[in-house]
C-alpha cells in the first residue's frame, strides 16, 4: 500500500538534515469549488524551474512524493497535485476506476483541477512561467488534457499515460512540445494508440518526441511492482532530466 506522508510546509528539520539546500518541503491544503485538496510542494530555493506532477489512478501517494524529491535533488521545484480530494487515496481497483472515470467524464472539471494546482504552486512562490507538466498513467492523460487546453507551459511529459483524444478535442491550441514515454508491451494502451497520437501532433504542428521501450508493460516506472522495468525506468528518467534542462531556464 502506498501512503502519503504527512508533513507541514513549515516542517524542515528532517529534510534539511537530508538535503541542505531545501527551502520548502511539505503538504499544501488548497480548495477548489469549496472542496479541500492536498498536494505536495518541494523546492530547492528561489528561481528554481518548476515541474507540476500529476498522479496515477491511486491518488497522490509516496510514489509521487519520491519522484518529487528526486527532481528536487536535480534543482527543480515540484508541486505534486491532488486531483481526487484531501484524504481520497483509493486502494481497490473499482474505487480507482470510479475516481478516474468521474474526471474522464467531466473534462472541464479535470482541467480546472489541474489549473488550480498550477495556481497553488504559484502561491507557494513557484515560477509557473518556467514550468513543465509531467504525469504518470492517469496523470499522463491529464497532462495531455491540459496541453490540449492551450495552457502556457514550456512542455508536457507523460509516462505510460492514456493517449487517446476525446471526441471534439484536438491539439490545435497546444503551445509547447510533448514528450511521451510508452511501454511497447502495454496491454492497456497500444502501439497503435501511440502512432495515432503522433499523427495528431504532426497534423497540428506540435513538436513531439515519442519513445517506446520494448518489453515494458504499463506502469513500468512504478518501483516495487511486478511491472517495474529498471532499464526502461532508467532510460526514461535520464531523458526526462535532459528534456527539463533543454526546456526550462536555470
N, C-alpha and C positions, 0 to 999 in steps of 0.2 A: 504494500500500500504506500502510495506517495502522499505525504502530508506537507502542508505549507508551514514553514517555520514562522513563529510569531515574534516579530521584532517591532520596535518603535523606531521612528525616523531619528529619534534622539539617542538611540542605543548604539554607541560607537565603541565601547570599551573592547568587546571581543574582536570586532572587525579591525579596529585599529591595531590590535595586537598581532593580527594576521597579515594585514595589508596596511602599511603605514601611510600610504598615500590616499586612503579613502577619506572622503569628506562626508558622505551620507550613505547609509545603508539601512533599509527597513521597509516595513509595510506602510502603505498610504491608503487611508479610507477616503473615498470620494462618493458623490451622489450623482446619479443620472435618473432624471424623472422621478425623484424622491426615493429611489431605491439605492441602498448602500452597496458599494463595490469596494474590493480590497486588492490593490495592486502592490507591486514591489518595486522600489526605486533604489538604485545604487549609482554612485558617481565618484570618480577619482578626483574630481575637482572642477573648478570653473572652466568654461570654454571647451569641455570635452565633447566630442561628437556624440550624437545620441542614437541609440537603437531602441525602437519601440518593438517589444516582443509579444507576440500573440500565442496563447497556449493551445494545447491539443484538447481532445474531447473530454478529458477528465478534469478540466479546470486548471487554475494556477496552482502548481504544486512544487515540490522540491526540485523537480526536473528543470523547470523554467528558472527557478532561483539559482540552481547550479550553473546553467548556461549564462545567466545574467552576471554572476560572479566571475565566470571565465572571461566574459567580454570586458568586464571592469578591469581585470588584470592586464588587458591589452590596451587600456587607456580610454575605454568607452563608457559613457553614462548609459544606463539601461532603465527603461520603465517597462516592466512586465505587466501587461494589462489584465484585468479581470473582466471576462465577458459574460459570466453567469450570475454573479452577485455574491456579496460577502457571505462566507460560510458554505457556499454551494460548491462542493467538490465531489461530484458523483463517482461512485465506485463500481456499481453494476453497469453492465453494458446497456441495459434497457434505459437506465437513467441518463447515461451519456448520450444515447441516441435521442432521448426526449429533449435535452437541453440544446444540443446542436441542431436538432430538427426544427425547434421553435425559431431559431435565428436564421436558419436556411429559408424558412417560410416567410420571414419578415426581414427582408434585406435592408430596409430603411432603418430598422432598429439596430441591426448589426453595424451598419455604417455609423450610426450615432454613437454607439458604444465605443467604437474604435476612435472616433473623433474626440470623444470625451477623454479617452486615455491620453491622446496627444495633448489636449488642453491641460490635463492634470500634470503631465510631465513638464509642461511649460511653467506651471505654477510652482514647481519644485526648483525652478531655475535652469532647467534643461534647455539646450539650444535646439528648438524644433525647426530652425532654418538650416540646420546642418545634421539632418537625420535620415536614417534608413529604417524601413519597417521589415521585420522578419517574423516568420511563423512556422509552427510545426503542425502537421496533419490538419486538423480543423482550423488551426491558426493560420496555416498556409493558404487555405481557401479564403480566410478573412483578409489576408494580405492582398490577394488578387481582387477581392471585392473593393477594397479601399483604393487600389490602383485604378480600377475602372471608374471610380467616383471622380477622378481628376484631382486627387489630393496632391498638394505641392510638397512632396518629399524628394530626396535625392536618389532613392532606389527602393526596390521591393524584392524581397527574397523569400522563397518558400522551400521548406524541407518536407519531402514526401507528403505534400498537401493536395487537396482537391483542386482539379484543374479545369473543370467544366465551367462554361459561361452560361448564366441563366438566360432564358428567353427574354429578348428585349434589351439585353445589355450588350456592350461592346467595349473595345479598348480605344475608341476614338478620342476620348478625353484624357487618356493616360499621359502623364507629364514626365515620367522618368523610366529608366530601364528596369527590366525584370530578370532576375536570376532564379532558375529553378533547379533544385536537386531532387532527382527521382530515382527510384529503385526499379530496375528492369524486370525484377521478379515480383513486383507489386501486383497482387491479385485483385485489389480493390480499384486501383487507378492504372489503366493500361498504357502501354507504349503508344497506342493509337490516340489516347487522350492527350498525351504529351505532344504528339505530332499535330493534332488539331489545334492545340494552344499555339504552337509555333506558327502555324498558318495564319491564325487570327492576329498574332502580334506582327507578323510580317506585313499583312494586309493593311494594318493600321500604323505602319512605320514606327513601331515601338522597339527600341533597342532591347535585345534579349540574348540570354545565354541559357541553353537548356542542357543539363548534364544528367546522364543516366548511368547508373552503376550496375554492371552485370552481376546477377545472383543476389542482389539486395532486395529484400521484401519491403512491404510497407512498414513504416516506423523503424527504419534501420539505424537511426541515431539514438534510440532510447536505451540508455545504459541499463544493464542488468536484465533486459528482456530476452526472450528466446529469438527475437527478431534482430537483435543488435548485431551489426556487422562492423567490426573495428576499422577495417580498411576503408570502407565507404564513408564511415563517420569521420575518420581522419582526413581523407581527401576533401570531403565537402566542407569540413571546418576550415581547413587551410585555404581553400578557395574563397570561402566566406570572408575570412580575415583580410585576404588580399583585395577582395571586392570593396570592403569597407575602406581600406587605405586608398583605393583608386577613386572612390565615390565621395568620401567626406573630406573635410578640411581639418587639419590639426594645427 
